[in-house]
Amino acid sequence: MYGHIKQVLDVLGASICLLIFSMPLLLISLALFATQRHVLYKQQRVGKADHVFWIYKFQTMTDARDEQGVLLPDEQRITKLGNFLRKTSLDELPQCWNILKGDMSFIGPRPLLVEYLALYSEEERRRHLVKPGMTGLAQMNGRNAISWQEKFVWDIRYVERLSIQQDIHILIRTIKKVLFVEDIARDGYATTPPFEGSKK
């Protein structure tokens, strides 16, 4: 029952956010275009029932490469404006469009890369029983400062306890995380190291 209510709330919330933040969205887009010509970043991610979709964010990194043509590490490619957008989570605003399309929800496990699909255990794959979210239990309990295994524990706990009370609690705690700029990155990484599979 809550799943249907959650979908309606997501659409209403995303529509209101796009309306309220229309001016910041425009100003950020103009600033990104003026400084790096690239405004939006899109990448394929995995959603509910292993559905692959394109996720949208504001571009926060350059395409700088080394002499062999390989992309430089994330921490060397992130721009000053991009760093600000990440710290304030403003880079995530375009995902309101993903919510309107039905690919995402405001609350749920974060959508991860397609190449990670083959690396999940059966238990970890349960995170795909619900729509991915802009924020979730893992973000509330450490964000990028915790290990992948810890993130998956929180993701599955979210699935098992799906309720409006849990979503409200996560939303309130997430706002606090964003306001106080907590757990944005792991040491040595712009965000977090790539997932390489669970150790057996």
PyRosetta script that sets phi, psi and omega in degrees:
from pyrosetta import init, pose_from_sequence

init()
pose = pose_from_sequence("MYGHIKQVLDVLGASICLLIFSMPLLLISLALFATQRHVLYKQQRVGKADHVFWIYKFQTMTDARDEQGVLLPDEQRITKLGNFLRKTSLDELPQCWNILKGDMSFIGPRPLLVEYLALYSEEERRRHLVKPGMTGLAQMNGRNAISWQEKFVWDIRYVERLSIQQDIHILIRTIKKVLFVEDIARDGYATTPPFEGSKK")
pose.set_psi(1, -46.2)
pose.set_omega(1, -178.2)
pose.set_phi(2, -63.8)
pose.set_psi(2, -28.9)
pose.set_omega(2, 179.7)
pose.set_phi(3, -56.6)
pose.set_psi(3, -40.5)
pose.set_omega(3, 179.5)
pose.set_phi(4, -71.1)
pose.set_psi(4, -41.0)
pose.set_omega(4, 178.0)
pose.set_phi(5, -63.7)
pose.set_psi(5, -41.8)
pose.set_omega(5, -179.9)
pose.set_phi(6, -59.8)
pose.set_psi(6, -40.4)
pose.set_omega(6, -179.7)
pose.set_phi(7, -64.7)
pose.set_psi(7, -42.1)
pose.set_omega(7, 178.5)
pose.set_phi(8, -64.6)
pose.set_psi(8, -43.9)
pose.set_omega(8, 179.2)
pose.set_phi(9, -63.4)
pose.set_psi(9, -36.9)
pose.set_omega(9, 178.5)
pose.set_phi(10, -62.5)
pose.set_psi(10, -47.2)
pose.set_omega(10, -178.7)
pose.set_phi(11, -63.6)
pose.set_psi(11, -45.1)
pose.set_omega(11, 178.4)
pose.set_phi(12, -62.9)
pose.set_psi(12, -45.8)
pose.set_omega(12, -179.1)
pose.set_phi(13, -62.7)
pose.set_psi(13, -43.9)
pose.set_omega(13, -179.7)
pose.set_phi(14, -65.0)
pose.set_psi(14, -39.5)
pose.set_omega(14, 178.8)
pose.set_phi(15, -63.9)
pose.set_psi(15, -43.0)
pose.set_omega(15, 179.7)
pose.set_phi(16, -66.2)
pose.set_psi(16, -41.9)
pose.set_omega(16, 179.5)
pose.set_phi(17, -62.4)
pose.set_psi(17, -42.8)
pose.set_omega(17, 179.7)
pose.set_phi(18, -64.8)
pose.set_psi(18, -34.3)
pose.set_omega(18, 178.0)
pose.set_phi(19, -71.2)
pose.set_psi(19, -48.2)
pose.set_omega(19, -177.8)
pose.set_phi(20, -65.3)
pose.set_psi(20, -41.3)
pose.set_omega(20, -176.1)
pose.set_phi(21, -96.2)
pose.set_psi(21, 18.1)
pose.set_omega(21, -178.8)
pose.set_phi(22, -58.9)
pose.set_psi(22, -42.0)
pose.set_omega(22, 179.5)
pose.set_phi(23, -68.8)
pose.set_psi(23, -48.6)
pose.set_omega(23, 175.3)
pose.set_phi(24, -58.1)
pose.set_psi(24, -38.2)
pose.set_omega(24, 178.1)
pose.set_phi(25, -60.7)
pose.set_psi(25, -42.7)
pose.set_omega(25, 179.8)
pose.set_phi(26, -66.4)
pose.set_psi(26, -45.7)
pose.set_omega(26, -177.8)
pose.set_phi(27, -64.7)
pose.set_psi(27, -41.7)
pose.set_omega(27, 177.9)
pose.set_phi(28, -63.9)
pose.set_psi(28, -42.6)
pose.set_omega(28, 179.6)
pose.set_phi(29, -60.8)
pose.set_psi(29, -43.8)
pose.set_omega(29, 179.5)
pose.set_phi(30, -64.8)
pose.set_psi(30, -41.3)
pose.set_omega(30, -179.8)
pose.set_phi(31, -65.3)
pose.set_psi(31, -41.3)
pose.set_omega(31, 178.7)
pose.set_phi(32, -67.1)
pose.set_psi(32, -41.1)
pose.set_omega(32, 179.7)
pose.set_phi(33, -65.5)
pose.set_psi(33, -38.3)
pose.set_omega(33, -178.3)
pose.set_phi(34, -70.4)
pose.set_psi(34, -32.0)
pose.set_omega(34, -175.2)
pose.set_phi(35, -97.3)
pose.set_psi(35, -29.1)
pose.set_omega(35, -176.3)
pose.set_phi(36, -141.8)
pose.set_psi(36, 2.4)
pose.set_omega(36, 176.0)
pose.set_phi(37, 68.5)
pose.set_psi(37, -17.1)
pose.set_omega(37, 178.3)
pose.set_phi(38, -106.2)
pose.set_psi(38, 123.5)
pose.set_omega(38, -175.8)
pose.set_phi(39, -99.4)
pose.set_psi(39, -52.9)
pose.set_omega(39, -176.0)
pose.set_phi(40, -107.4)
pose.set_psi(40, 145.8)
pose.set_omega(40, 174.8)
pose.set_phi(41, -115.4)
pose.set_psi(41, 130.0)
pose.set_omega(41, 176.8)
pose.set_phi(42, -126.9)
pose.set_psi(42, 147.0)
pose.set_omega(42, -177.5)
pose.set_phi(43, -153.6)
pose.set_psi(43, 145.7)
pose.set_omega(43, 178.4)
pose.set_phi(44, -75.1)
pose.set_psi(44, 132.5)
pose.set_omega(44, 177.4)
pose.set_phi(45, -131.7)
pose.set_psi(45, 169.1)
pose.set_omega(45, -177.8)
pose.set_phi(46, -107.6)
pose.set_psi(46, 132.0)
pose.set_omega(46, -179.2)
pose.set_phi(47, -114.3)
pose.set_psi(47, -152.4)
pose.set_omega(47, -178.0)
pose.set_phi(48, -60.2)
pose.set_psi(48, 138.4)
pose.set_omega(48, 179.7)
pose.set_phi(49, 57.5)
pose.set_psi(49, 33.5)
pose.set_omega(49, 178.5)
pose.set_phi(50, 63.6)
pose.set_psi(50, 20.5)
pose.set_omega(50, 177.5)
pose.set_phi(51, -69.8)
pose.set_psi(51, 127.8)
pose.set_omega(51, -179.8)
pose.set_phi(52, -93.6)
pose.set_psi(52, 131.7)
pose.set_omega(52, -179.6)
pose.set_phi(53, -142.4)
pose.set_psi(53, 167.7)
pose.set_omega(53, 177.5)
pose.set_phi(54, -92.2)
pose.set_psi(54, 123.1)
pose.set_omega(54, 176.9)
pose.set_phi(55, -97.0)
pose.set_psi(55, 145.6)
pose.set_omega(55, -178.1)
pose.set_phi(56, -117.1)
pose.set_psi(56, 136.9)
pose.set_omega(56, 175.5)
pose.set_phi(57, -142.8)
pose.set_psi(57, 165.3)
pose.set_omega(57, 169.9)
pose.set_phi(58, -74.1)
pose.set_psi(58, 142.0)
pose.set_omega(58, 179.9)
pose.set_phi(59, -67.7)
pose.set_psi(59, 123.3)
pose.set_omega(59, -178.1)
pose.set_phi(60, -118.4)
pose.set_psi(60, -5.2)
pose.set_omega(60, -178.7)
pose.set_phi(61, -131.5)
pose.set_psi(61, 156.2)
pose.set_omega(61, 175.5)
pose.set_phi(62, -86.2)
pose.set_psi(62, 176.8)
pose.set_omega(62, 176.3)
pose.set_phi(63, -103.2)
pose.set_psi(63, 28.8)
pose.set_omega(63, -177.2)
pose.set_phi(64, -59.3)
pose.set_psi(64, 136.0)
pose.set_omega(64, -178.2)
pose.set_phi(65, -128.3)
pose.set_psi(65, 162.6)
pose.set_omega(65, 177.0)
pose.set_phi(66, -84.3)
pose.set_psi(66, -173.4)
pose.set_omega(66, -176.7)
pose.set_phi(67, -65.0)
pose.set_psi(67, -22.8)
pose.set_omega(67, 178.5)
pose.set_phi(68, -89.4)
pose.set_psi(68, 0.7)
pose.set_omega(68, 179.0)
pose.set_phi(69, 85.8)
pose.set_psi(69, 10.5)
pose.set_omega(69, 179.6)
pose.set_phi(70, -89.8)
pose.set_psi(70, 137.2)
pose.set_omega(70, 178.9)
pose.set_phi(71, -57.8)
pose.set_psi(71, 137.5)
pose.set_omega(71, 176.3)
pose.set_phi(72, -69.7)
pose.set_psi(72, 160.7)
pose.set_omega(72, 177.9)
pose.set_phi(73, -56.0)
pose.set_psi(73, 151.9)
pose.set_omega(73, -177.1)
pose.set_phi(74, -52.3)
pose.set_psi(74, -43.9)
pose.set_omega(74, -175.2)
pose.set_phi(75, -65.6)
pose.set_psi(75, -18.1)
pose.set_omega(75, 177.7)
pose.set_phi(76, -92.4)
pose.set_psi(76, -14.1)
pose.set_omega(76, -177.2)
pose.set_phi(77, -103.5)
pose.set_psi(77, -14.2)
pose.set_omega(77, -178.2)
pose.set_phi(78, -70.5)
pose.set_psi(78, 136.1)
pose.set_omega(78, -178.4)
pose.set_phi(79, -89.9)
pose.set_psi(79, 168.0)
pose.set_omega(79, 178.3)
pose.set_phi(80, -62.3)
pose.set_psi(80, -44.6)
pose.set_omega(80, 178.1)
pose.set_phi(81, -65.6)
pose.set_psi(81, -40.7)
pose.set_omega(81, 179.0)
pose.set_phi(82, -62.4)
pose.set_psi(82, -39.2)
pose.set_omega(82, 178.2)
pose.set_phi(83, -62.7)
pose.set_psi(83, -41.0)
pose.set_omega(83, 177.2)
pose.set_phi(84, -64.3)
pose.set_psi(84, -43.6)
pose.set_omega(84, -179.5)
pose.set_phi(85, -62.8)
pose.set_psi(85, -37.9)
pose.set_omega(85, 179.2)
pose.set_phi(86, -70.2)
pose.set_psi(86, -42.9)
pose.set_omega(86, -178.9)
pose.set_phi(87, -62.9)
pose.set_psi(87, -34.3)
pose.set_omega(87, -179.7)
pose.set_phi(88, -93.5)
pose.set_psi(88, -2.6)
pose.set_omega(88, -177.9)
pose.set_phi(89, 64.6)
pose.set_psi(89, 14.2)
pose.set_omega(89, 177.6)
pose.set_phi(90, -68.5)
pose.set_psi(90, -21.5)
pose.set_omega(90, 178.3)
pose.set_phi(91, -65.2)
pose.set_psi(91, -17.5)
pose.set_omega(91, -177.9)
pose.set_phi(92, -86.0)
pose.set_psi(92, -11.6)
pose.set_omega(92, -174.7)
pose.set_phi(93, -53.3)
pose.set_psi(93, -40.2)
pose.set_omega(93, 179.4)
pose.set_phi(94, -59.2)
pose.set_psi(94, -15.4)
pose.set_omega(94, 178.9)
pose.set_phi(95, -70.1)
pose.set_psi(95, -9.9)
pose.set_omega(95, 172.5)
pose.set_phi(96, -59.7)
pose.set_psi(96, -31.5)
pose.set_omega(96, 176.9)
pose.set_phi(97, -67.4)
pose.set_psi(97, -39.4)
pose.set_omega(97, 176.5)
pose.set_phi(98, -61.3)
pose.set_psi(98, -35.9)
pose.set_omega(98, 178.3)
pose.set_phi(99, -68.4)
pose.set_psi(99, -43.2)
pose.set_omega(99, 178.0)
pose.set_phi(100, -61.8)
pose.set_psi(100, -35.1)
pose.set_omega(100, 179.2)
pose.set_phi(101, -73.3)
pose.set_psi(101, -15.9)
pose.set_omega(101, 179.6)
pose.set_phi(102, 92.8)
pose.set_psi(102, 5.0)
pose.set_omega(102, 179.2)
pose.set_phi(103, -79.9)
pose.set_psi(103, -26.9)
pose.set_omega(103, -174.6)
pose.set_phi(104, -135.0)
pose.set_psi(104, 172.0)
pose.set_omega(104, 174.4)
pose.set_phi(105, -127.5)
pose.set_psi(105, 166.9)
pose.set_omega(105, 174.2)
pose.set_phi(106, -67.3)
pose.set_psi(106, -39.7)
pose.set_omega(106, -177.0)
pose.set_phi(107, -117.9)
pose.set_psi(107, 131.6)
pose.set_omega(107, 178.5)
pose.set_phi(108, 162.2)
pose.set_psi(108, 175.6)
pose.set_omega(108, 176.1)
pose.set_phi(109, -61.5)
pose.set_psi(109, 141.0)
pose.set_omega(109, 179.6)
pose.set_phi(110, -63.3)
pose.set_psi(110, 138.2)
pose.set_omega(110, 178.3)
pose.set_phi(111, -72.0)
pose.set_psi(111, 130.0)
pose.set_omega(111, -175.6)
pose.set_phi(112, -109.3)
pose.set_psi(112, 175.2)
pose.set_omega(112, -174.8)
pose.set_phi(113, -66.0)
pose.set_psi(113, 151.2)
pose.set_omega(113, -179.5)
pose.set_phi(114, -62.0)
pose.set_psi(114, -38.7)
pose.set_omega(114, -177.1)
pose.set_phi(115, -66.2)
pose.set_psi(115, -13.4)
pose.set_omega(115, 178.1)
pose.set_phi(116, -77.4)
pose.set_psi(116, -17.2)
pose.set_omega(116, -176.3)
pose.set_phi(117, -53.6)
pose.set_psi(117, -42.4)
pose.set_omega(117, -176.8)
pose.set_phi(118, -74.9)
pose.set_psi(118, -7.8)
pose.set_omega(118, -175.5)
pose.set_phi(119, -99.6)
pose.set_psi(119, -12.0)
pose.set_omega(119, -175.8)
pose.set_phi(120, -74.5)
pose.set_psi(120, 147.9)
pose.set_omega(120, 166.9)
pose.set_phi(121, -80.9)
pose.set_psi(121, 169.7)
pose.set_omega(121, 179.1)
pose.set_phi(122, -61.2)
pose.set_psi(122, -37.9)
pose.set_omega(122, 179.4)
pose.set_phi(123, -66.0)
pose.set_psi(123, -44.6)
pose.set_omega(123, -179.1)
pose.set_phi(124, -64.8)
pose.set_psi(124, -31.4)
pose.set_omega(124, -178.1)
pose.set_phi(125, -68.6)
pose.set_psi(125, -15.6)
pose.set_omega(125, 179.4)
pose.set_phi(126, -64.4)
pose.set_psi(126, -16.9)
pose.set_omega(126, 177.5)
pose.set_phi(127, -60.9)
pose.set_psi(127, -19.2)
pose.set_omega(127, -179.6)
pose.set_phi(128, -90.4)
pose.set_psi(128, 12.4)
pose.set_omega(128, 175.8)
pose.set_phi(129, -79.3)
pose.set_psi(129, -12.3)
pose.set_omega(129, 177.7)
pose.set_phi(130, -129.6)
pose.set_psi(130, 166.8)
pose.set_omega(130, 176.9)
pose.set_phi(131, -67.8)
pose.set_psi(131, 143.3)
pose.set_omega(131, 175.5)
pose.set_phi(132, -70.0)
pose.set_psi(132, 159.6)
pose.set_omega(132, -176.1)
pose.set_phi(133, -127.8)
pose.set_psi(133, 167.3)
pose.set_omega(133, 173.2)
pose.set_phi(134, -70.3)
pose.set_psi(134, -27.9)
pose.set_omega(134, 176.3)
pose.set_phi(135, -148.0)
pose.set_psi(135, 163.2)
pose.set_omega(135, -178.5)
pose.set_phi(136, -164.2)
pose.set_psi(136, -168.5)
pose.set_omega(136, -178.3)
pose.set_phi(137, -61.2)
pose.set_psi(137, -38.0)
pose.set_omega(137, -179.7)
pose.set_phi(138, -64.7)
pose.set_psi(138, -38.5)
pose.set_omega(138, 178.4)
pose.set_phi(139, -67.5)
pose.set_psi(139, -35.2)
pose.set_omega(139, -179.0)
pose.set_phi(140, -73.2)
pose.set_psi(140, -26.5)
pose.set_omega(140, -174.4)
pose.set_phi(141, -112.7)
pose.set_psi(141, 35.2)
pose.set_omega(141, 174.9)
pose.set_phi(142, 138.5)
pose.set_psi(142, -21.2)
pose.set_omega(142, 177.7)
pose.set_phi(143, 52.4)
pose.set_psi(143, -122.5)
pose.set_omega(143, -178.5)
pose.set_phi(144, -87.1)
pose.set_psi(144, 2.6)
pose.set_omega(144, -178.4)
pose.set_phi(145, -89.1)
pose.set_psi(145, -3.9)
pose.set_omega(145, -179.3)
pose.set_phi(146, -110.5)
pose.set_psi(146, 166.2)
pose.set_omega(146, -178.1)
pose.set_phi(147, -75.5)
pose.set_psi(147, 165.2)
pose.set_omega(147, 177.1)
pose.set_phi(148, -61.4)
pose.set_psi(148, -40.7)
pose.set_omega(148, -178.4)
pose.set_phi(149, -63.0)
pose.set_psi(149, -39.4)
pose.set_omega(149, 176.9)
pose.set_phi(150, -65.3)
pose.set_psi(150, -39.7)
pose.set_omega(150, 178.6)
pose.set_phi(151, -60.0)
pose.set_psi(151, -44.0)
pose.set_omega(151, -177.9)
pose.set_phi(152, -66.6)
pose.set_psi(152, -35.1)
pose.set_omega(152, 176.2)
pose.set_phi(153, -59.9)
pose.set_psi(153, -46.0)
pose.set_omega(153, 179.5)
pose.set_phi(154, -66.6)
pose.set_psi(154, -38.9)
pose.set_omega(154, 179.8)
pose.set_phi(155, -60.3)
pose.set_psi(155, -46.4)
pose.set_omega(155, -177.5)
pose.set_phi(156, -70.8)
pose.set_psi(156, -34.5)
pose.set_omega(156, 175.3)
pose.set_phi(157, -62.3)
pose.set_psi(157, -37.5)
pose.set_omega(157, 177.4)
pose.set_phi(158, -61.5)
pose.set_psi(158, -45.5)
pose.set_omega(158, -179.7)
pose.set_phi(159, -59.9)
pose.set_psi(159, -43.8)
pose.set_omega(159, -176.2)
pose.set_phi(160, -69.8)
pose.set_psi(160, -26.4)
pose.set_omega(160, -174.9)
pose.set_phi(161, -114.5)
pose.set_psi(161, 25.1)
pose.set_omega(161, -176.5)
pose.set_phi(162, -51.7)
pose.set_psi(162, 120.1)
pose.set_omega(162, 179.5)
pose.set_phi(163, -165.0)
pose.set_psi(163, 161.6)
pose.set_omega(163, 178.4)
pose.set_phi(164, -67.9)
pose.set_psi(164, -34.3)
pose.set_omega(164, 178.2)
pose.set_phi(165, -62.4)
pose.set_psi(165, -42.6)
pose.set_omega(165, 179.0)
pose.set_phi(166, -64.4)
pose.set_psi(166, -42.2)
pose.set_omega(166, -179.1)
pose.set_phi(167, -64.3)
pose.set_psi(167, -40.3)
pose.set_omega(167, 178.1)
pose.set_phi(168, -64.1)
pose.set_psi(168, -42.5)
pose.set_omega(168, 179.3)
pose.set_phi(169, -61.7)
pose.set_psi(169, -44.3)
pose.set_omega(169, 179.5)
pose.set_phi(170, -63.9)
pose.set_psi(170, -42.3)
pose.set_omega(170, -179.2)
pose.set_phi(171, -60.8)
pose.set_psi(171, -45.3)
pose.set_omega(171, -179.5)
pose.set_phi(172, -64.4)
pose.set_psi(172, -45.0)
pose.set_omega(172, -179.3)
pose.set_phi(173, -67.3)
pose.set_psi(173, -35.1)
pose.set_omega(173, 180.0)
pose.set_phi(174, -65.4)
pose.set_psi(174, -41.5)
pose.set_omega(174, 178.0)
pose.set_phi(175, -57.6)
pose.set_psi(175, -41.3)
pose.set_omega(175, 177.6)
pose.set_phi(176, -62.9)
pose.set_psi(176, -43.6)
pose.set_omega(176, 179.7)
pose.set_phi(177, -59.9)
pose.set_psi(177, -43.4)
pose.set_omega(177, -178.2)
pose.set_phi(178, -67.6)
pose.set_psi(178, -44.7)
pose.set_omega(178, -178.2)
pose.set_phi(179, -62.5)
pose.set_psi(179, -35.6)
pose.set_omega(179, -177.5)
pose.set_phi(180, -100.8)
pose.set_psi(180, 8.5)
pose.set_omega(180, 175.3)
pose.set_phi(181, 49.0)
pose.set_psi(181, 58.9)
pose.set_omega(181, -176.9)
pose.set_phi(182, -103.0)
pose.set_psi(182, 141.8)
pose.set_omega(182, 169.3)
pose.set_phi(183, 58.1)
pose.set_psi(183, 40.6)
pose.set_omega(183, -179.5)
pose.set_phi(184, -70.0)
pose.set_psi(184, -39.5)
pose.set_omega(184, -174.2)
pose.set_phi(185, -144.8)
pose.set_psi(185, 159.7)
pose.set_omega(185, 170.3)
pose.set_phi(186, -85.6)
pose.set_psi(186, 152.5)
pose.set_omega(186, 178.5)
pose.set_phi(187, -57.9)
pose.set_psi(187, 129.7)
pose.set_omega(187, 178.2)
pose.set_phi(188, 87.7)
pose.set_psi(188, -0.2)
pose.set_omega(188, -179.2)
pose.set_phi(189, -133.3)
pose.set_psi(189, 151.6)
pose.set_omega(189, 177.0)
pose.set_phi(190, -69.9)
pose.set_psi(190, -30.4)
pose.set_omega(190, 176.5)
pose.set_phi(191, -134.0)
pose.set_psi(191, -79.4)
pose.set_omega(191, -179.7)
pose.set_phi(192, -153.7)
pose.set_psi(192, 152.2)
pose.set_omega(192, 179.2)
pose.set_phi(193, -65.9)
pose.set_psi(193, 156.6)
pose.set_omega(193, -179.8)
pose.set_phi(194, -66.8)
pose.set_psi(194, 152.1)
pose.set_omega(194, 177.7)
pose.set_phi(195, -78.7)
pose.set_psi(195, 131.0)
pose.set_omega(195, -177.6)
pose.set_phi(196, -117.1)
pose.set_psi(196, 11.6)
pose.set_omega(196, -179.6)
pose.set_phi(197, 101.0)
pose.set_psi(197, 152.6)
pose.set_omega(197, -179.7)
pose.set_phi(198, -76.0)
pose.set_psi(198, 139.3)
pose.set_omega(198, 177.6)
pose.set_phi(199, -74.7)
pose.set_psi(199, 130.4)
pose.set_omega(199, -178.4)
pose.set_phi(200, -88.8)
pose.dump_pdb("model.pdb")
